Amino acid sequence: MKIYKYIGVALMVLSLGACKTDDLERDIDALKDRVTAMEAKVDRLNESMNMIRVALDGNKTIQCYTENEDGSYTLTLSDGNTITLTQGEIGATDVYQEVSISTDGNWVIGGVETKHHAVAVDGVPGVTPQFRLAMESEGKYYWEVSYDVSKLTWEEVKNQQGTRVYASASGSSSVAGPIASAAPNATGDKFEITLTGSGTKYEIPIVSGLACAITEPNPENMENGYWIVPTNTGATTSIDLKGEAVLISAPEGWTVTASIDNSNPTTLSVTPPNQDGAEGVIILQVHKGLHWAIDQIKVRSKKK
């Protein structure tokens, strides 16, 4: 009889252990789902910010687009990049701060005007805020924003009262993202984007067969955003130029060649002056009809 009791107790312990394991696995799965929802929400927000940058700069067109089953649009830009754009609701959240642009051209985050320009001022290009969620404690996240192109510095998003803005992957309210609406116009030659905060509308031309894309060289040839070009050999990188003609702008002393092939990628060839540390920006501009597409890359020479 004692043996049966021992077996019974053992089975009960195993059963309780199995229940705890199942509960733990469910908790882990639920946590993974929350993290996935968070990441998706942040990705959608940052994609919207990238699209606003395209609209503000006005130096890119849309080669083609597709409408997805969830109502979002996947856009292929003239520089070869793709953006999946979700208009209006970007996901359920407890707290989300609206993004807009002030009359002075500065970014406004959650009703607080920043000192960061959304549009170019005195030749200095505007910046594009990028967002992320940082965890304060288990299940409690707050928003951070970076105005740094390399995203090396981050700061907390704060409301008008100066307190940290929290967010949650769960919640009953769905709120608008920075883009209130986005869709092709009736004639299909422009993509219209309306901002949530100000109601400002932007139009991005849809031009098939117009492309201007410079492929960034291998990471070992890049340094702090500059393409490092040897003075003794020069360097090349792949480009995709489609259109009618290309204009090339290069720093003084640099020799740059590029050509259009409407069927295949071609090559950008760069030869720097015979000095160390000469730097500048190479700009390619391609036009088709009345429309232009522009791409650029920063370069710096290095003596070998």
N, C-alpha and C positions, 0 to 999 in steps of 0.2 A: 504493500500500500504506500509505504514511504517513497518507493521508486516512482509511482504514478504521481504523487504530490510534487516530487522534484521535477518531473517532466512537465507537469502542468505549470509550475512556477516558471520554468525555463521558457516555455512557449509564451507565457504572458510577457516576460521580459523582452523576448524577441519581437512580439507583436507591438509592444510599446515603442521599442527601438525603431521598428519599421514605420510606425505612425509619425515619430519625430523626424525620421529621414524624409518621409513624404512631405511633411509640413515645411521642412527646410528647403527642399527642392522647389516647392510652390513659392516660398518666399523669394528664393533666388530668381526663379522665372519672372515673378512679378517685378522684382527690382530691375532685371534686364529689360523688361517691357517699358518700365518708366524711363530708364536711361535712353533706350532707343527712341522713345517719343520725344524726349528732351533734345537729343541730337538732331532728329528730323526737323523739329521746330526751329532750332538754331540755323540749320542748313538752309531752310526755306527763307528765314529772315535775311541771312547774308546774301543769298541769291537775289532777293529783292533789292538789297542795297547795291549789289553789283550792276543790276539792270538800271537803277536810277543813275548810277555813274555813267553808264553808256548814254543815257538820255541827256544828261547834263553836258557831257563832253562834246557830243555831236560829231565825233570823228569815226563812227562805225555805222554800218548798215546791217540789215538782216538778210542773209542769203536765202534762208528757207525756215519754215517752222512746221511743227506738228501739234495738234491738239490732243491731249491725253485723255483717258477715260475719266479721270478725276476732275477734269475741267482746267487743269494746268496746261501751260504751253512750253514746249521745248524749242528754243530758238538757237539757230546756228548763225553766229555773227560773222562779219566780214573778216575778222582776224582769226577765224577758225574755232574760237571758243564756243561752248554751248552753255546755255543757261536754262534751267527749268524754272519757270515763273508761275508762282501760285498767287492769284489775286485775292484780295479781301481776306477771309479768315485764313490764318496760318496755323491754327491748331488750338485746342482747348488749353487755357491757362488761367491761373488765378489772378496774376498781375502781369500786365504787359504794357510797356511804355510806347506811346505813339512817336513816330519819327516824322519830322517835317523840315521845311527850310524856311528861315525867317526872311523878312523883307530885305535884310542886309546881306542875305546870301549865306548865312551861317546855319549849321545843323542845329535843330531843336530836338532834344531827346526827352520825351515825357514832359513837355511843357517848359523845359529848362533850356534856354539858348546857350550854346557852347561858343567858344572862341575859334572853332574850327570851320574853315570855309568849305561850303559845298560846291561853290563855283570858283573859277579862277579869279584871282585878284592881283593886279599889277604883274601879270605874267607868271604868277605862282599858281600852279594847278590846285584844284580843290582836292580834298581827301575823302575817302569813303570809309565811314565807320564800319567795323566788323564786330559782331557780338559773340559772346560765349556765356555759358552758365558755369559758375563756380559753386562747389558744395561747401556750405558752412558746417552742416552736420547731416547725418543720415536722413535723406528725404527732404532736406531743406536747401534750396539753391537760390543764388542771387545772380543778377545780371552784371556782366562786365563788358566794357567797350574799349576798343583800340582804334586810335587814329593814326597809328604807325603802319606804314606800308608793309614792313617786315613783321608786324605784329609781335614785337619784342616787349612792348610796354602796354599794360592794361590798367584800367581804372574802373572803380565801381560806378554803376549807373545809379544816380540819386534823383529822388523826386523833388518837387518844389519846396518841400520842407527840409531838404538836405539829408534825408535818410535813405539808407540802402533799399534798392528795389528787389523784392524777392519774386520768384516764379515757381510754378509747379507744373508737372506734366499732367496732373489730374485736375479736374475742375469742371464746373458746369457751364461756364461762360466761354463763348468763342468770340475773339476780338479781331479787329481788322489789323492787317499788317500795314507797312508803309505804302503799299500800292493798293488803292481802292478798287481799281478795275484795269484790266489789260486785255486787249483783243485787237485783231486786225480791223481796219475800217471797212466800209461797205465795198469799196473798189479794190481792196486787197493790195494796195501799193504802199500802205503805211501801217505800222503797229502803234496803237494809241495806248498811252499809259497815263493814268490819273492818280495823283498822290492823295493819300487819305487826309492828311492834316490840312493842307491849303486848298485842295481841289485843283491844283495846277495840272494842266494837261501837257504832255509831251508827245511828239510824233517821231518815230524812227522809221526811215524809209526801208521798204522791202525791195531789194534789188538782186535778182538772180544773176549769177555770173559776175559778181563784183566781189573781189577778195583781196585783202592785203594783210598777210600774216607772216611775221618773222618768227621762226622757230628758235626758242632760247637754246643756246649751246649747252653742252654737257656741264653739270655742276662744277666740275674741276676747273672749267674755264671761266667761271663766274666768281666775282668777289664783291660783296656788298651791293649787288644789283648791277654791277658793271661787267661787261664782256671784256675780258683781258686778252688783248691782241698782241702777239709777239711782233717786234719791229722788224725782225729779220725775215720772217716768212709770211706775215699777214695771217688771215684766217678766213674761213667760210662757214656759212650756216644755211640751212634749207629755208626757202621762202615759198609762199603760195601767193602768186599775183595773178589776178584775173580782172580783165577790163580792157580799156582801149589804149591807155598810156600810163607811164609811171614817171613821177617826179622824185628826184633824190636830193635830200638835203644832208650835208655832211659837215663836220667840224673842219676848220681851216687846216690844210696840210694833209688831210685824209683822202685817200682814193677809194671810191666806192662804186661798184657796178652791180646792177640788178636788171633783170629782163622779165617780160611777161610771157607766160605760156598758159593759154586758157585751158589746156588739157592736163598739164603735169606741173608738179612743184619744180622750181628752179633754184638757183644758188645766189646768195648774197656774198660778194667777195669784198673784203675790207683790207686795205693796206694803210697802216698808220705812219705818221712822220717818224723820222729817225731820232726820236727822243723819248725818254722814259717819263711816264706819268701824264702824257698828253691825253686829255679826255674831252668828251662832249656827247652829243646825241645824234644818231643817224635816224632820219625820218624818211619813210617811204610813203608816197601818196599815189593812189591809183584812182582813175576816174572812169566812169561809164555814163555817158550822157551828161546829165546835170549833177550826178551824184559822185561823191568822193568817199573813199575808205582810206584810213591812215593807220599806220603802225610805226613803232619806234623802238630803239634799243640804245641803252647807254654803253659807251665804249671807253676803254682806257688802254693806252699803249704800255708795253713792258719790254725793256731791252733784254735780250737773251745773251 
